[in-house]
């Protein structure tokens, strides 16, 4: 047996060979040369548990991954293709289809990745979504605003982490967007326009095993996802819902309906985002067949004592996942994540640990002397932590205390001041 692994991000966070030490076959690894360099990592050697490993240059922007994968398949039988990052899901699905391998195929990957196909699939099943239209020309944008008014949301159909997302509130903002963000003749990314949906945003994260919803839980974003690029962006707080919160049961049922209506893989994790409107309606924003970003995997680990990324990879290969067999579908604790968005400046001081015994996970992504240009996505942060508490109310109190501590402990100097101090 042979498993081909496609990997974009840092391998320290995804030690596949350790996760799959009992896999009765070879592990082949194709990883990004750019990401290895960016994270200061080296390509694993044979002794590290891989029968083959290659660092692919231009991993994200070329067809080299597919070329090497098919060349490997020409010399040995590949039984599984593993891909955990969103930008790899469609290429992995195409490889499975070409090689006749079980798992998520192109129809499923496209539906969970392309926001237009996603909304059409939901509408066919009677699931509420925002009014929307695909955008090809400036006329399409102007006509959508004429028909639906402001605010209007404009974003790439294949976007992630709020990159490229704009919320347009008036004519002057639309004129700026058309002038700076839209190129009629050179736009390479398919765009989508959506009517703005008022209300709160929730996300539901979970896992599908053997075609059934095995475990899931809802949380609420206590911030605006699209606000990450603001120079004065506040700490981003995100808290799980209490076990007895009636909205939680509704969100779980709603997302299960979405999963049942979609061409869903038999084994997958998922991250769904849902609006709760002022008139008490649930509206699908989007859903992805992958793990939630930022610190969501640590939040879920705190709640269920299960490592969702590991469980997904092992279950995809038919390996036992003992921690899921004993997991309680009701969380052991409430939890929340606190993220301090990156902002422009030169880092002066950072903390190395959090001084609270109710912090389950803490990490800092910058070091003194780092020169920052600001957040590039909604998951781009200076530091973050996962907070636990028996109730959501107490969890939110602790999160706000942790957020204030982070603001005081991480000090950035304006770039101009830092340069002057060094001269």
C-alpha positions in Angstrom: 0.0 0.0 0.0 1.1 3.5 -0.7 -0.2 6.9 0.4 0.7 10.2 -1.4 0.7 13.2 0.8 0.4 16.8 -0.5 1.5 19.4 2.0 1.8 23.2 1.7 2.4 24.4 5.3 5.0 23.8 8.0 5.7 20.1 8.5 6.3 20.7 12.2 2.5 21.1 12.5 1.8 18.0 10.4 4.2 15.2 11.2 2.5 12.7 9.0 5.1 10.0 9.4 4.5 10.1 13.2 0.7 10.2 12.8 0.9 7.3 10.4 3.6 5.2 12.0 1.3 2.1 11.9 0.4 2.6 8.2 1.2 -0.8 6.5 2.8 0.8 3.4 4.9 3.6 2.0 4.4 7.3 2.6 5.3 9.6 -0.3 5.5 13.3 0.5 5.3 16.3 -1.9 5.7 19.6 -0.1 6.2 23.2 -0.9 9.8 24.3 -1.3 8.7 27.9 -0.6 7.0 26.9 2.7 10.0 24.9 3.8 12.2 27.9 3.3 9.8 30.3 4.9 9.5 28.2 8.1 13.2 27.3 8.2 12.5 23.6 7.7 14.4 20.9 5.8 13.0 18.2 3.6 12.6 14.9 5.6 15.0 12.1 4.8 14.2 8.4 4.4 15.0 7.8 8.1 12.2 10.2 8.9 9.6 7.7 7.8 9.0 8.7 4.2 9.8 6.3 1.3 10.0 9.4 -0.9 10.0 13.1 -0.3 10.3 16.1 -2.6 10.2 19.8 -2.2 8.3 21.3 -5.2 9.3 24.7 -6.4 6.3 27.0 -7.4 4.1 24.6 -5.5 1.1 26.9 -5.5 1.4 28.4 -9.0 2.5 25.6 -11.3 1.6 22.0 -12.3 4.8 20.5 -10.9 2.9 18.8 -8.0 0.6 17.0 -10.4 3.5 16.1 -12.8 5.6 14.5 -10.0 2.5 12.8 -8.5 1.6 11.1 -11.8 5.2 10.2 -12.5 5.3 8.4 -9.1 2.0 6.7 -9.9 3.6 5.4 -13.1 6.2 3.4 -11.1 4.1 2.2 -8.2 0.4 1.8 -7.2 -0.9 4.7 -5.1 -3.8 3.7 -2.9 -4.5 7.0 -1.1 -4.0 10.7 -1.7 -4.0 12.9 1.5 -4.4 16.7 1.4 -5.3 18.8 4.4 -5.0 22.4 3.2 -7.8 24.1 1.2 -5.6 25.0 -1.8 -4.7 21.4 -2.2 -8.2 19.9 -2.1 -9.1 20.3 -5.8 -5.7 19.1 -7.1 -5.9 16.0 -4.8 -9.5 15.3 -6.0 -8.3 15.5 -9.6 -5.5 13.1 -8.9 -7.8 10.6 -7.2 -10.2 10.7 -10.2 -7.3 10.2 -12.7 -5.8 7.4 -10.7 -9.1 5.7 -9.8 -8.6 6.2 -6.1 -11.4 6.4 -3.5 -12.0 9.6 -1.6 -13.2 13.1 -2.3 -13.5 13.6 -6.1 -13.7 16.8 -8.2 -17.5 17.3 -7.9 -17.3 17.3 -4.1 -14.1 19.4 -3.9 -15.5 22.0 -6.3 -18.8 22.2 -4.5 -17.0 22.8 -1.2 -14.5 25.2 -2.7 -16.3 27.3 -5.3 -18.6 29.7 -3.5 -21.0 30.0 -6.5 -21.4 26.3 -6.9 -21.8 26.0 -3.1 -24.7 28.5 -3.1 -26.4 26.9 -6.0 -26.2 23.5 -4.4 -27.6 24.9 -1.1 -30.5 26.7 -2.9 -31.5 23.5 -4.7 -31.9 21.8 -1.3 -34.0 24.7 0.1 -31.2 26.1 2.2 -31.1 29.8 2.7 -28.2 31.7 1.2 -27.5 35.4 0.4 -28.7 36.8 -2.9 -25.8 36.5 -5.2 -24.4 36.7 -8.8 -21.2 35.8 -10.5 -19.2 38.7 -11.7 -17.4 38.9 -15.1 -17.5 42.6 -15.9 -17.9 46.0 -14.2 -21.5 46.1 -15.6 -22.3 42.9 -13.6 -21.2 44.7 -10.4 -23.1 47.9 -11.1 -26.2 45.9 -12.1 -26.1 43.9 -8.9 -25.8 47.1 -6.8 -28.7 48.6 -8.8 -30.9 45.6 -8.1 -30.0 44.8 -4.5 -28.6 48.1 -3.0 -25.9 48.5 -0.4 -24.0 47.0 1.4 -22.7 44.6 -1.2 -20.0 42.0 -0.6 -17.5 41.3 -3.4 -15.1 38.4 -3.1 -13.2 35.7 -5.1 -15.3 32.5 -5.7 -12.3 30.5 -4.5 -11.2 32.8 -1.7 -10.1 31.9 1.8 -9.3 33.6 5.1 -11.2 36.7 3.8 -8.5 37.5 1.4 -9.8 39.7 -1.4 -13.1 40.3 0.3 -14.6 43.8 0.2 -17.8 45.1 1.8 -19.0 48.1 -0.2 -21.3 50.6 1.6 -21.8 53.4 -0.9 -21.2 54.8 -4.4 -17.8 56.3 -3.5 -16.5 53.0 -2.0 -17.7 51.2 -5.1 -15.9 53.7 -7.4 -12.7 53.1 -5.4 -13.2 49.3 -5.7 -13.7 49.5 -9.5 -10.7 51.7 -9.8 -8.2 49.7 -7.7 -9.5 46.2 -7.2 -11.2 45.3 -10.4 -9.5 44.9 -13.8 -12.0 44.1 -16.5 -9.3 42.8 -18.9 -6.8 41.2 -16.6 -8.8 39.8 -13.8 -7.8 36.1 -13.4 -10.0 35.2 -10.5 -13.7 34.5 -10.8 -15.6 36.9 -8.6 -18.9 36.7 -6.7 -21.2 39.5 -5.5 -23.5 38.9 -2.5 -26.1 41.0 -0.8 -25.0 41.8 2.7 -26.6 39.6 5.4 -27.1 41.4 8.7 -26.8 39.7 12.0 -24.2 37.5 13.9 -21.8 35.1 12.3 -21.3 31.6 13.7 -19.1 28.7 12.7 -19.6 25.0 13.1 -16.6 22.7 13.1 -16.8 18.9 13.0 -15.9 15.6 11.5 -17.6 13.2 9.2 -16.6 9.5 9.6 -18.1 6.7 7.4 -20.5 9.1 5.9 -22.1 10.3 9.1 -21.7 13.4 11.2 -19.6 12.0 14.0 -18.9 15.1 16.1 -19.4 18.9 15.7 -19.9 22.1 17.7 -20.9 25.7 17.0 -19.0 28.9 18.0 -19.7 32.6 17.5 -17.3 35.1 16.0 -17.4 38.2 18.2 -15.7 40.3 15.5 -16.0 41.2 11.9 -14.0 38.7 9.7 -13.3 41.3 7.0 -11.7 43.8 9.5 -8.3 42.1 9.8 -6.5 44.7 7.6 -7.4 47.7 9.8 -4.4 49.4 11.4 -6.3 49.5 14.7 -7.9 46.1 14.5 -9.1 44.9 17.9 -8.3 41.4 19.3 -10.4 38.8 17.6 -12.6 36.8 20.0 -14.4 33.6 19.1 -16.4 31.6 21.7 -18.2 28.3 21.7 -21.9 28.0 22.5 -23.1 26.5 25.8 -24.5 23.0 25.7 -28.0 24.2 26.6 -28.1 27.1 24.1 -31.1 26.4 21.9 -29.4 28.2 19.0 -26.6 25.6 19.2 -28.9 22.7 18.4 -30.4 24.7 15.5 -27.0 25.4 14.0 -25.9 21.8 14.3 -29.2 20.6 12.5 -28.8 23.3 9.9 -25.2 22.3 9.0 -26.1 18.6 9.0 -28.8 19.5 6.4 -26.1 21.2 4.3 -23.7 18.3 4.6 -26.5 15.9 3.5 -27.4 18.1 0.5 -23.8 18.3 -0.7 -21.6 15.7 -2.4 -19.8 15.1 0.9 -16.8 12.8 1.3 -17.3 9.8 3.5 -14.5 11.0 5.7 -13.7 14.6 6.2 -13.5 17.5 8.6 -15.5 20.6 7.9 -15.7 24.3 8.7 -19.1 26.0 8.1 -20.0 29.6 8.6 -23.6 30.6 9.2 -25.4 33.9 9.6 -28.1 34.3 12.3 -30.2 37.2 11.1 -32.2 39.7 13.3 -35.4 38.0 12.2 -34.1 34.6 13.6 -33.2 33.1 10.2 -30.2 30.9 9.6 -28.4 31.6 6.3 -25.4 29.7 4.9 -22.4 31.8 4.3 -20.0 29.1 3.2 -18.7 25.6 4.1 -15.3 24.0 3.5 -14.3 20.3 3.7 -11.2 20.9 5.8 -10.2 21.9 9.3 -11.0 25.4 10.5 -8.1 27.8 10.5 -6.3 29.8 13.2 -6.5 28.0 16.5 -9.7 26.1 15.9 -8.0 22.7 16.1 -6.7 23.6 19.6 -10.1 24.8 20.6 -11.7 21.5 19.5 -8.9 19.6 21.3 -9.7 21.4 24.5 -13.4 20.7 24.2 -13.3 17.0 23.1 -9.7 15.9 23.9 -9.4 14.8 20.3 -7.0 16.0 17.6 -9.2 16.5 14.6 -6.4 16.8 12.0 -4.8 13.6 13.1 -8.1 11.8 13.3 -9.0 13.0 9.7 -5.8 11.7 8.2 -5.9 8.4 10.0 -9.6 7.7 9.2 -9.0 8.6 5.6 -6.5 5.8 5.4 -8.7 3.3 7.2 -6.6 3.4 10.3 -8.1 3.2 13.8 -8.8 6.4 15.7 -9.2 5.3 19.3 -9.7 8.8 20.7 -12.9 9.2 18.6 -14.2 5.9 19.8 -14.2 7.2 23.4 -15.0 10.9 22.7 -18.2 12.4 24.2 -20.2 14.3 21.7 -20.9 16.9 24.4 -17.9 19.0 25.1 -16.0 18.7 28.4 -15.6 22.5 28.6 -16.5 25.7 26.9 -13.6 27.3 25.0 -12.7 30.3 22.9 -9.8 31.6 20.8 -8.2 35.0 21.2 -6.2 36.4 18.3 -4.2 39.6 18.1 -4.1 40.6 14.4 -0.8 41.6 12.9 -0.3 45.3 12.3 2.5 47.4 10.7 5.5 48.1 12.9 8.7 46.7 14.3 8.3 44.2 17.2 9.9 45.3 20.4 8.6 42.9 23.1 6.7 39.6 23.1 5.6 37.2 25.8 6.7 33.6 25.9 3.9 32.1 27.9 0.5 33.2 29.3 0.2 33.7 33.1 -3.3 32.1 33.3 -4.0 28.5 34.3 -7.2 28.6 32.1 -5.2 29.0 28.9 -5.1 25.7 27.1 -2.8 26.8 24.3 -0.6 29.8 23.6 1.5 30.8 20.7 3.3 33.8 19.4 4.2 34.1 15.7 6.6 37.0 15.9 9.9 37.8 17.6 11.6 41.0 18.7 13.1 42.8 15.7 10.6 41.5 13.2 9.4 44.1 10.8 5.7 43.7 10.0 3.5 45.2 7.2 0.2 44.2 8.7 -2.2 41.3 8.4 -2.5 39.6 5.0 -5.6 37.5 6.0 -8.1 36.9 8.7 -5.8 34.2 10.1 -2.7 36.3 10.2 -2.0 37.1 13.8 0.8 38.3 16.2 -0.2 35.9 19.0 -3.2 33.8 20.0 -4.5 31.6 22.8 -7.3 29.1 23.5 -9.1 29.9 26.8 -11.3 27.3 28.6 -14.1 27.8 31.2 -17.2 25.9 32.4 -19.6 28.4 30.8 -19.6 30.7 27.8 -20.1 33.8 30.0 -17.0 33.0 32.1 -15.1 32.1 28.9 -15.8 35.5 27.4 -14.7 37.2 30.5 -11.5 35.3 30.5 -11.0 35.9 26.8 -11.3 39.7 27.2 -8.8 39.6 30.1 -6.4 37.6 28.0 -6.9 40.0 25.1 -6.0 43.0 27.2 -3.0 41.2 28.5 -1.8 40.5 25.0 -2.3 44.1 24.0 0.0 45.2 26.8 2.6 42.5 26.4 3.2 42.7 22.7 4.7 46.1 21.9 5.4 47.3 18.3 7.2 50.5 17.4 6.2 52.5 14.4 8.6 51.6 11.5 9.8 55.2 11.3 10.6 55.4 15.0 12.4 52.0 14.9 14.5 53.2 12.0 15.3 56.5 13.8 16.3 54.6 17.0 18.7 52.4 15.0 20.4 55.4 13.2 
